[in-house]
């Protein structure tokens, strides 16, 4: 059965709770989405606001403070928000990726006893959180011939760490990232042992398809950063259903996963910067109809992002002093402009509740 790009788009939006906001607790949503980009502190809040019917940002802050969800290195070696038990599922599978990244830094690590540095850093981060700057300063006393930054990075690549609050709490300033050993931070709150590697890889593929399918093996590898996932899908066998994409590629999915009518309308949705929706495929045409690279700005992550119109990335947005500015890539008709403006007012109510005068403005269509 052929899945058109529009059919794939609507399946993706349904599973991401972007066709209709879901009536779910925050923890259940984080579990289902299986990783929200959290390079900056605020994007997970905006990602959940746009997906949930009654999202309370303080609930996510409580889950972080209670250590039920964590911000940690996950897919593609970047920081994600995860349900705490999922870190034990994902993190061991990532170690070969992180080892390769560390090898890429070989000019500064060639003469370094990596295992000893990692062990020393783990001893420090088992006791109390530290910023990478402070960690490097502590380690350079023992390895004075190596840059402090290299020492701290070595620990972060070799040891499972989590970023701890108050960074990432709603309403807090942009605190510097402080890290602690995951086992120490989550003591008594997660699995006591890592799952069997083969079973973990299978669960990772099944969870990916539940939130992003139908998808190819190449898509799953682009999302995770892992390789050799064809071996995993072959083991899953009849637990998966095969489709054919519009370009002839094989797509895999869970047999009973939602695949709505391609003609179902898709309302406008404001996504935060770094949203996984745009980053989780090798072939992105189901959501990106043009060649623009996904923007990856640095910062707090609470004042800009991307906008879906008709289910596709067709505009960018930013907020400044109570003004939401929409920068479309295409000419929007009156109905789309009205729908975007109404959704934009809701976004401003969430992002800037203390500002009485809120305005949505459209800038002229830009090209390129």
C-alpha positions, 0 to 999 in steps of 0.5 A: 500500500502506497503512503503519500506524503500527505498521508505520512504528514497526517499520520505524523501529526496525529501521533504528535498530538498536533491534529488535535490537542491531547487530553493527557497528563504531562508525564504520559505525553513525555513518555509517548513522545519519547524525547523532546529536544531540550538543548535550550531550557524552554522548548519542552514547555512550548512543545507540550503547550502546543500538543496538550489540551490543558498544559500546566508548565508548573506540572513539568517543573514538578516532574523535573524537581521530583526526578520523574523526568530528566534532561540528558544526552539522548538521541543524536548525542543531544540534550532531550527531555525524557521520562526517567526510566527511558534514560536507561533504555536509550543511554547505553545504546548511544555510547558508541556514538559518543565514543566516536565523537570523543575520538574526533577530538583526538588531537587533545585526547591522544595522550589522555587516559580517558578511562581514568579521567571519566572515573575521576569525574564520575566520583565528583559528580556522584556526590554533587552537581557541577557545571562543566567549567567547575568540573574541568577546573577540579580535574585539571589539578590532576591532569595539568597538561590538558585543557580543563574543557577537554577533561570535562568534555571527556567525562560528559561523553563517557559517563551518563549525566543529567542536567539538574534543576533549577536549569529547565524550570518554568519561570527560572532565569537561564541558569548555567547547566549543572550535571550529576551522575544519572545513577546518583540523581535517579537513585531509587527512581529508575530501573536498577539495571540496563535492559538487554541490548537487543531488546532495548534496540527493539523497544527503541524502534517500536517507540519511535514508530509509535510517535513518528511512523510510518518511517524507513530504517534510514529515518529511524537511524537519522532520529536516533543517530544509531546504525544497523537498525535494519538488523533490529527491524528484521528481528521484529518481523511480523510485529511491523507492517510494511508500506511503500512511500511515494518515492518507492522507499519501504516504510515500516509501522506498527500495525494498529497505529493511527493513520488518519484520512489524508484529507483531515484538516491540520490546524496551525501549530507553533513549534519551539526551536529544535522541535524533534518533529523537524529533525527526526527523518532522513527524508523530511518532505512529509513536514518540510516542503522546501530546502530550508535547513532547520534553524538551531539557534542558541539561547533560552529557547522561549521566544521563537520557533517554527510554524506549521500551516496546513501541517507543513513548516511554512513560517517562523515566529518570534516574540518580543515585548508582547508582539508575536511576529510571523515570517511566512515563506508563502502567501497565506490566504485570509482563512489561514491568516485568521487561524494563525492569528487566533492561535498566535494570541493563545501562544502569547497568552501562554508565553507572556501572560503578564503583558496586557497588550498582545499583538500578532503581526505578519511580515512580508513573505520572504524567499530563499 
